[in-house]
Amino acid sequence: MKTATVADLRNHFRRVSAWIEEGETVEITRNGRAFARLQPAAQAEKKPIVWPDFAARRREIWGDRKFSAKEVAEMRAYELEGEQG
């Protein structure tokens, strides 16, 4: 368990709160005596981010087609033309 003084809590709150976020319990002291404990709140389990299958989407749209550098440049120019006017 980590300890911090009231002055630490006031002057270095970011550091103390980082300890708590990491799961540490922090004992707060005043005049050398412990008078409080700060502990992390029970948190809900974090759900993992589920990313879409971009490769499958690309295959669905374009199939196995490969674009040449010239085709890509033409598509990009067409997109930029649409943005400008």
C-alpha positions in Angstrom: 0.0 0.0 0.0 1.3 3.4 -0.9 1.1 6.4 1.4 0.7 10.1 0.6 0.4 13.1 2.8 -2.4 15.7 2.6 0.1 18.0 0.9 0.9 15.3 -1.7 -2.8 14.9 -2.4 -3.2 18.6 -2.9 0.0 19.3 -4.8 0.5 16.0 -6.7 -3.0 14.8 -7.3 -2.2 13.4 -10.7 0.5 11.1 -9.4 -1.7 9.9 -6.5 -4.7 9.4 -8.8 -2.5 7.4 -11.2 -1.6 5.0 -8.4 -5.3 4.5 -7.6 -6.1 4.0 -11.3 -3.5 1.3 -11.4 -5.3 -0.5 -8.6 -3.3 0.6 -5.6 -4.8 1.6 -2.3 -3.3 4.8 -1.0 -3.2 5.7 2.7 -3.5 9.4 3.4 -1.5 10.7 6.4 -1.8 14.0 8.3 0.8 14.9 10.9 2.4 11.5 10.5 -0.9 9.6 11.3 -3.0 7.8 8.9 -6.5 9.1 8.7 -8.0 7.9 5.4 -7.6 5.3 2.6 -8.4 5.8 -1.0 -9.0 2.7 -3.1 -10.1 2.1 -6.6 -13.9 1.9 -7.2 -15.1 -1.5 -8.5 -15.2 -1.1 -12.3 -17.2 -3.0 -14.8 -15.3 -5.4 -16.9 -14.0 -3.7 -20.1 -15.3 -5.1 -23.3 -12.7 -5.7 -26.0 -13.0 -3.6 -29.1 -14.3 -5.7 -32.0 -12.9 -4.3 -35.3 -14.7 -5.1 -38.6 -12.9 -7.3 -41.0 -11.6 -4.7 -43.4 -10.0 -7.3 -45.7 -13.3 -9.1 -46.1 -15.1 -5.8 -46.9 -12.4 -4.9 -49.5 -12.8 -8.3 -51.1 -16.6 -8.0 -51.1 -16.4 -4.6 -52.9 -13.4 -5.1 -55.2 -12.9 -8.9 -55.4 -9.3 -9.9 -56.3 -8.8 -6.9 -58.5 -5.4 -5.2 -58.3 -5.1 -1.5 -59.2 -2.1 -0.1 -61.0 -0.4 3.1 -59.7 -2.0 5.0 -62.7 -5.5 3.8 -61.8 -5.0 4.8 -58.2 -3.7 8.3 -59.2 -6.7 8.7 -61.5 -9.2 7.8 -58.7 -7.5 10.1 -56.3 -7.6 13.0 -58.8 -11.3 12.3 -59.4 -12.0 12.4 -55.7 -10.1 15.7 -55.3 -11.9 17.2 -58.3 -15.2 16.4 -56.6 -14.1 18.2 -53.4 -13.1 21.3 -55.2 -16.1 21.8 -57.4 
